[in-house]
């Protein structure tokens, strides 16, 4: 391999169903560790661990009064089952499971994005929280300055009143 450095790593893309299968093997019945699965498949243990972390960071979907939280394993199972269906069968499946097509798409995109969607959202929330804290601090400083300004004005006003009273007595 001429022109390539000895430390160059060539990665191959994995399909979402394949990633789902690996995550299911690490979380389902008789789960294997990422290290064991790495030995079996030849996929780097770090890659498998990252897929698992990203799957855990998928947002939990909630639905109105009959709120149902879905585990990572359940999301993977639902995505895998829905991937085999289309048309009326898919519609029936979604109704039976109490899902919207948008739910599946969000989960699929989060997996396809490598979990970056939820990480990006978390990063944005943290940034907004820092900005809010900075603005609250600035607002508190401005309020303190206004209070101080009023006190100083009040003191000057009292001082002027005292001077005026002294001049009137003379």
C-alpha positions as CSV (number, residue, x, y, z in Angstrom):
1,X,0.0,0.0,0.0
2,X,2.2,2.7,-1.3
3,X,1.6,6.3,-0.2
4,X,-0.1,5.3,3.1
5,X,1.4,5.8,6.5
6,X,1.8,2.8,8.7
7,X,-0.7,4.3,11.2
8,X,-3.5,4.9,8.7
9,X,-6.7,3.1,9.6
10,X,-9.2,2.3,7.0
11,X,-12.7,2.1,8.3
12,X,-15.6,0.5,6.5
13,X,-19.1,1.7,6.8
14,X,-21.6,-0.5,8.7
15,X,-25.3,-0.6,7.9
16,X,-27.8,0.5,10.5
17,X,-29.3,-3.0,10.7
18,X,-25.9,-4.5,11.3
19,X,-25.2,-1.9,14.1
20,X,-28.6,-2.7,15.5
21,X,-27.7,-6.4,15.5
22,X,-24.4,-5.8,17.3
23,X,-26.1,-3.6,19.9
24,X,-28.8,-6.2,20.4
25,X,-26.1,-8.9,21.0
26,X,-24.5,-6.6,23.6
27,X,-27.8,-5.9,25.4
28,X,-30.2,-8.7,24.7
29,X,-30.6,-12.2,26.2
30,X,-27.2,-13.8,26.8
31,X,-25.5,-10.5,26.1
32,X,-21.8,-10.5,25.1
33,X,-19.4,-7.9,26.2
34,X,-18.0,-5.5,23.6
35,X,-14.6,-7.2,24.0
36,X,-16.0,-10.7,23.4
37,X,-18.0,-9.5,20.4
38,X,-14.9,-7.8,19.1
39,X,-13.0,-11.1,19.1
40,X,-15.9,-12.8,17.3
41,X,-16.5,-10.2,14.6
42,X,-13.2,-8.5,14.2
43,X,-14.7,-5.1,14.8
44,X,-12.7,-2.9,17.2
45,X,-14.0,-3.0,20.8
46,X,-13.9,0.8,20.9
47,X,-16.3,0.9,17.9
48,X,-18.7,-1.5,19.5
49,X,-18.6,0.4,22.8
50,X,-19.2,3.7,20.9
51,X,-22.3,2.2,19.2
52,X,-23.6,1.0,22.5
53,X,-23.0,4.4,24.1
54,X,-24.7,6.1,21.2
55,X,-27.7,3.8,21.4
56,X,-28.0,4.6,25.1
57,X,-28.0,8.3,24.3
58,X,-31.0,8.0,22.0
59,X,-33.8,10.0,23.4
60,X,-36.6,8.2,25.1
61,X,-39.9,8.7,23.3
62,X,-42.9,9.7,25.3
63,X,-46.5,9.8,24.3
64,X,-49.2,11.9,26.0
65,X,-51.2,10.4,28.9
66,X,-50.2,6.8,28.1
67,X,-46.6,7.7,28.3
68,X,-44.4,4.8,27.4
69,X,-40.7,5.0,27.8
70,X,-38.8,2.7,25.5
71,X,-35.4,1.1,26.3
72,X,-32.5,1.0,23.8
73,X,-33.2,-2.7,23.3
74,X,-36.8,-2.1,22.5
75,X,-36.0,0.7,20.1
76,X,-33.5,-1.6,18.3
77,X,-36.1,-4.4,18.1
78,X,-38.8,-2.0,16.8
79,X,-36.4,-0.5,14.2
80,X,-35.4,-4.0,13.0
81,X,-39.0,-5.2,12.7
82,X,-40.2,-2.0,11.0
83,X,-37.3,-2.2,8.5
84,X,-38.8,-5.5,7.2
85,X,-42.3,-3.9,6.6
86,X,-43.8,-1.5,4.2
87,X,-47.2,-0.1,3.3
88,X,-50.2,-1.4,5.2
89,X,-48.2,-3.9,7.2
90,X,-46.0,-1.0,8.4
91,X,-49.0,1.1,9.3
92,X,-50.6,-1.8,11.2
93,X,-47.3,-2.4,13.1
94,X,-47.0,1.3,14.0
95,X,-50.6,1.4,15.3
96,X,-50.1,-1.9,17.3
97,X,-46.9,-0.6,18.9
98,X,-48.3,2.9,19.5
99,X,-45.6,4.6,17.4
100,X,-45.5,7.3,14.8
101,X,-43.3,6.9,11.7
102,X,-41.5,10.1,12.9
103,X,-40.5,8.1,16.1
104,X,-38.8,5.5,13.9
105,X,-37.2,8.1,11.7
106,X,-35.8,10.0,14.7
107,X,-34.3,6.8,16.1
108,X,-32.9,5.8,12.7
109,X,-31.4,9.2,12.2
110,X,-29.8,9.2,15.7
111,X,-28.2,5.8,14.9
112,X,-27.2,6.9,11.4
113,X,-25.7,10.1,12.8
114,X,-23.7,8.1,15.2
115,X,-25.6,9.6,18.1
116,X,-24.4,13.1,17.1
117,X,-27.9,14.5,17.0
118,X,-28.5,13.9,20.7
119,X,-24.9,15.0,21.6
120,X,-25.3,18.1,19.5
121,X,-28.6,18.9,21.3
122,X,-26.9,18.4,24.7
123,X,-24.0,20.6,23.7
124,X,-26.4,23.3,22.5
125,X,-28.4,23.1,25.8
126,X,-25.1,23.5,27.8
127,X,-24.1,26.5,25.7
128,X,-27.5,28.1,26.2
129,X,-27.4,27.4,30.0
130,X,-23.9,29.1,30.2
131,X,-25.2,32.1,28.2
132,X,-28.3,32.3,30.5
133,X,-26.1,32.2,33.6
134,X,-23.9,35.0,32.2
135,X,-26.9,37.1,31.4
136,X,-28.4,36.5,34.8
137,X,-25.1,37.6,36.4
138,X,-25.0,40.7,34.3
139,X,-28.6,41.5,35.2
140,X,-27.9,41.1,38.9
141,X,-24.9,43.5,38.5
142,X,-27.0,46.0,36.7
143,X,-29.7,45.8,39.4
144,X,-27.1,46.3,42.1
145,X,-25.7,49.3,40.3
146,X,-29.2,50.8,40.1
147,X,-29.8,50.3,43.8
148,X,-26.4,51.9,44.6
149,X,-27.1,54.8,42.3
150,X,-30.4,55.5,44.0
151,X,-28.7,55.4,47.5
152,X,-26.0,57.8,46.3
153,X,-28.6,60.2,44.9
154,X,-30.6,59.9,48.1
155,X,-27.4,60.7,50.2
156,X,-26.7,63.8,47.9
157,X,-30.2,64.9,48.3
158,X,-30.0,64.7,52.1
159,X,-26.7,66.5,52.1
160,X,-28.2,69.3,49.9
161,X,-31.2,69.5,52.3
162,X,-28.8,69.8,55.3
163,X,-26.8,72.6,53.6
164,X,-29.9,74.5,52.7
165,X,-31.2,74.3,56.3
166,X,-27.9,75.5,57.6
167,X,-27.9,78.5,55.2
168,X,-31.4,79.4,56.1
169,X,-30.5,79.4,59.8
170,X,-27.7,82.0,59.3
